[in-house]
């Protein structure tokens, strides 16, 4: 469970240090970025605090947008 704690701390730190209201998180080991999905996620933001894709029955928290 250390991985989960470290991930949460990194996300929190990113949000605290960000000069914007949202951060787009993409895992460093993700070989292919779907730009259409990324643009769609940004379009969905509006008043949402978090946008997390649900792909093949699983949430993708390391390809997501998080708000302060």
WOMOPE-V400105 format. One record per run of one state. SS is the DSSP state (H for helix, E for strand, - for the rest). FROM is the first residue (numbers start at 0). TO is the last residue. If there is no record, write none. Layout:
# WOMOPE-V400105
ss/from/to
SS/FROM/TO
SS/FROM/TO
This chain:
# WOMOPE-V400105
ss/from/to
-/0/0
H/1/16
-/17/20
E/21/25
-/26/33
H/34/43
-/44/48
E/49/54
-/55/56
E/57/66
-/67/67
